[in-house]
Amino acid sequence: MSSYGAVLALALAYIMPSYGVLKRMANQRDEVNTPGFKAEGVAQVSPVLAKDVASMLGTTWNSGDLSLNASLQVRFPGRCRLELTSPETTKSVVATWATGKKRVEGGDLPALGVALEQACALLSLKSTEDGATREAISRHLTSIKVEQKNVMLARFDGSVSYLIGTRAEGQPQLWIYKDRFLPSRIRFTDEAGIAWDVRFADYGSQATGEVWPRVIEIMKGAEPQLRVMILNADLKADLSAVKF
């Protein structure tokens, strides 16, 4: 092997320690240049949940995915609200996450709450205090039992990510895109023994840039539950009247 080839192989084989990966991810969040935003989009509710969600909203569902409107509000740091509505009724299903506290309105939809909690705990952080954001991410990972000493490379959705945690199926894991240091996936089992897999995709869209992923999907075990896609966002929105 040539000296160039040896250097290239070493570069490709290098895996940044998990502390460094989380620090780079935290720096990304601290550099977000908006205090908050409002976004509008759509949600696709899987058939396994569609009947229950339609009942909560007082709307109709016959088969396939249930299509709804989605509204997201985020205030940095640590406040998020995600609301699902239907043009057929005035009812809504809401999940909020504010500095670690969860709240629901209009009915309890666990997949919605889990998706918002994980997104908010990883993406709505921001601090001017050195190391504070990385420590907050680390505390969250500890709460869902991610083994933070373990880090490796893994491929997900066509891209290479750092996988922090234990590689074995069913173990808690945080996946972070290697080239952008933004979360791509988080997997864990809750206190009731339910396995969740929350996936983040399409950062850099015209709607939200790298402030927030355009698409969030959540699985319960291997079963799709909910997919939320942002269509447009106001990064300078007035959030003073939003109830988090």
N, C-alpha and C positions, 0 to 999 in steps of 0.2 A: 504494500500500500504506500502511495506517495505521502510526503509530509503534509500536503494540502488535504489529501483524503483522510489522514489520521486526525488532523485538526477538525475537519468537518464532522467526522464520526463522533469525536468527543463533544463537540458543540450540540449535536443532535441528541446525544445520550444524557447531557446535563439536565438534571432535575433540580429546580430551585427548592430549597427547604420550605416547609409549609409556613413558617413564620414570615418568610419573605413574600410568599404568594399572597398571604392575607394582608400583609402590609401594602403591597401594590394595589390590591383590591380596595383597601381602605383609602388609599390616596386618591383613587378614582372617585370615590364618593365625596371626599372632602373638597374636591375640585369642582363639584357641580355648582354651576353659577346661577341657579335660580332658587328662591326661597320656597317654591312650591309650584304646583300646576294642576290644572283641570284637564281631563281627557274624556272624550266620548268614543264609543266603539260598539262592538257587537259581542254577544256571547252565544256559544253553542253548548247547550246542556245535553249530555248523553241520554239516550233512551232509558237507561237504568234509573235516572233521576227525574226525567222529564215529567212524568205523571205527578210526582210530589211537588215539583216546583210550579207546575201549571196550577195545581190546587192552591198553593200559597198565594199566587198572583191572581187567582180567579179568572184564568184564561183557559183556552182549550188546547188539547194536544191529542193527536191520533196515533202517530207513529214517527219513527226517526228522531233526529235531533230536534230539540226545542230551541228556536231562534229568538233571542231577546236583545234588548238594548242594554248597554253597559255604560256606567259612568264612574270614573275614578277621580278622586281628589287626593293629592299628597302634599303634605306640608313638612319640610325638613326642619329639624330632624324628628323622625319617629312617629308621624301621624298619617294614617291612611284610611280612606273610606272607599268601598266598592259597592255599587248599587246596581241591581238588575231590575229592569222594568219591561213591561209589554205595552205596545200601543193600544192593546185591546182594553186595558184597565188602568186605574190610577194607583193600584197597589205596587209595592216594591219589596224586594228582599235585599237587606243591607248587612254588610259586615264592616266593622271598624276595628282598627288596631291603633291604640294611642299609648306611646311609651310603655309598651309591654302588656297593656290591658285590652282584652277582647270584648266586643259587644256585638249583638245581632239584633236586627229589627225585621219584623214581617215574617218570621219563620226561621228555624234553625237549619241551615244548609251547610253541613260540616265541610264539604269540599270547597265552598266559597271562603269560609273562614280560614281554612288551612292555607289555601292559595294566597290570600291577602296577608296572613300573618308571616309566612315565609318570605314573600316578596318585600314586605315592609321591614322585617327584621334584617334583611340583607342589603336593601337598596335605598331605604329612606334615611340612612344614617349620614351624619355630617357634623364635623366638629372643627374648631380652630385649635383645640388642645392636642398637642402632639401625642400620638398613640391611642387616643380615646376611641376612635372609630374601630381600629383593629381590635382593641380590647372588647368592645361591644359585640363585634362579630364573633370573637372567640367565646364570649360568654353564651351567646346564642347557640353556638355549635356544641358547647358543653351541655347545655340544657336538653339537647336532643341526642346526646351521647355519641357525637362524632369523635372518633379517635384522631386528634389533631397532629399527632406525631408522625402519622403515616401519610406520605404523599407519593404519587406516581402519575404517569401519563396514561390517558385513556382516550379513546375516540368516541364521540357522541354526536349524532346528527351531522355527520360529515366533517366535524372539526375536532381538533385535538384540545383536550382540557386537562388541567391538573385535577386529579381526584384526591381529595383529602378525606381520609377515613380508611376503612377496611374494604378491600376490593370484593370480598365474597358477597354473593347475592343476598339481599335482605338486610345488609348492614348499613348503618347510618353513614351517609356520604355527602360531601359538598363538591360539586364539579365547578371549575372556574375556567373559562376560555383562556387558553394559553397565550394567545396573541393580544387579548384585550383586557385581561384581568377583571372580567365581569362574570357573575354567576351564570352558569348554563343549566344547572340542575341541582336539586337537593332532595335526598331520600332519607326517610326516617320512619320509625314506628312509634305511634303515640301511646299514651298510658293505657288505652283500651286494647292495645295489641294490633291496631290497624296500621298497615304499611302504606305510606304516602310517597308519591314521586311528583315533585313540582318542577316544571321545565320552563326555561326562559329563552326566548328566541327573538331574532331580528332586532338587535341593537343597531343604532345608527340610522333608523328610519327617519323620514322627513317629519314625522309627527313628534317624536320625543328625543331623537338623537341618542346619545348614550346615557341620558338621564334615566330612562326606563325602557324595558324591552317592549316591543310592539305586541308580542304574543306571550301569553302565559297559559300553560296547560297543566292540568292536574290529573293524576291517576290514583286510584285506590287499588293497591296491589297492581295487577296488570290491566285493570279495567278503566277505560277513560271515563272521566266524570264531567269535566268542564274545560272549555277553551274560551279565553277572553282575548279579543284582538282590538287594539287601539286604532282608530281611523284618523283622529285629529286631536290636537292638544294645544292648550294655551299655557305657555311657560311663564306668563306674566299675570296670571289670573289673580283676582282678589279672593282670598279664601277666608276672610274675616267672618263670614256668615255660615261657614261650613261647620256642621256638628260632628266632630270626631269622637 
